[in-house]
Amino acid sequence: MIPLQQVWPDDLAAHYREKGYWRGETFSDLLRNCAADQSDRLAVVGEDARWTYAELLERAETAAAGFLALGLKPGDRVVVQLPNLAEFLSVVFGLFRAQLIPVYALPAHRLTEIVHFARKSEAAAYVIADRREGFDYRALARQVQAEVPAVRDVVVVGEAEEFVAFDSFRADLSLLPTTDADPSKVAFLQISGGSTGLSKLIPRTHDDYLYSVRDSAVISGLSADSVYLTALPAAHNFPMSSPGYLGAICVGATVVMAPSPSPDVCFPLIAREGVTITGLVPPLALLWMQAAANTAHDISSLEVLLVGGAKFLPEAARRVRRELNCTLQQVFGMAEGLVNYTRLDDPEHLIVETQGRPISPDDEVRIVDDQDVPVAEGEIGNLLTRGPYTIRAYHNDDAANARSFTDDGFYRTGDVVRRTPEGYLVVMGRATDHINRAGEKISAEEVEDHLLAHPAVFDAAVVSTPDDYLGERTCAFIIPNGPAPRGVEIKAWMRKRDIAEFKVPDQIVFVEDFAITAVGKISRRELRAALRQRLLGAAKGETA
Ligand code: OOB
């Protein structure tokens, strides 16, 4: 098995420890300490669950024993693909307790993605829910096991059929490791948005991640009286740690798991549970503002709304206080590390017009031109960063690492930003070819690869186009092999490729050629940029 690692230079690691960023605490310590201090307080509310901290700890220990009883060994990787259930927390804290490594997949992922995660992480097990939104994850698990037999165990929250029922786990605590995990070691693998091809795996350590979580909780004003609503998919880095349900657990607050982020589901939960804080991507924030105008539910307990994952335009940001009667906190983060927040007491113009400033005084931010030369202060450039919770490498991916990190360890975020005189970042755009569709990052290259497998497709280039609601949507330019099929046929065919639905192009445009007249070789990036320009000025007639 390829070892998991995340290594910072010794001098920096020593500095991060000395500053108290890295405290030598593990995820298991976090829950154990919280349960010791707040045992009777409500920790988590799910569809049919209301667990105190003591109960969450007990369930996590039972889960840990159950996973180990299957024969899994500390260090084994386990793909977790669960919707927002209370069990999400007992499963992942169980895995942490057993020193197993969660690999976080989204409920929207399908066979192609799960097989990739399982292979790349060398997973030994897969945790799913039985069925959700009309989709049967057990059928998916059968296909995954057929393709990746190393995924020996499938554990199901709900009706297990031939698999192992999570409910059947018994608390044989003698199976639990007696020594603690090493807090400087990798605790879990997060999935990258992916700008080139398939998602990369992001190894995060206990030390680095818990630092970002603890300080996020302070920056977002969480206390034991807070109630955090997990509205976005719990596997995503934003609701996990910015400040997210882990931030809430850090301070002994209550976490409410919402099965869907829609106002229909979330407003009654806010009213019933007295939710004080949540996080949304921009399109959902727009939807919530619209719905708040004529809801019968009392959502006045909401104090803070975090918005991030994609650019929240100032015009929309300005409406939050008035229409939702709460404080907006913009968050610009990435699963690889760096997270920026506007502060709750910032002046209105910073909250509305910027994406915040870094968590840590030791987050190093460089804004450079395409030759990596720093631009003048206030100018627009590419954002590079390193710091106490930003990774130095992806797991097992030399090519991506060579591309994504500078020689002195800065992560190339791919984002184009400028810094205000106050030191706040404004996201201006992006240098890499991914599409940010309502916060879901889609790799142009990955979608093009799928399209090229279609017999009627000679060549394909996928670009983003602006969308009032989603922020961006995908448009695929296709040169057909002969007579052009209909766009809807291509979309239907894409859906059969067992990929997440959000990767199916929103729009398809057939063209005879890419009309690139420049002599010599043109990069895919230049090609996409040229096509995007053409689309922006194009007639609508030829689109499907
Ligand atoms: C969050 O994480 P990822 O890994 O899904 O995506 C990171 C990318 C950033 O590099 C940037 O391109 C974009 O998402 N992004 C934003 C943004 N927040 C993220 N672009 C403009 N404005 C923003 N506020 O998306 C994520 C992780 C932690 C907290 C929040 C978001």
Residues whose N, C-alpha, C, O or C-beta is under 5 A from the ligand:
A	BS01	OOB	G193 N237 F238 S242 V307 G308 G309 A310 K311 F312 V331 F332 G333 M334 A335 Q355 T413 D415 V427 G439
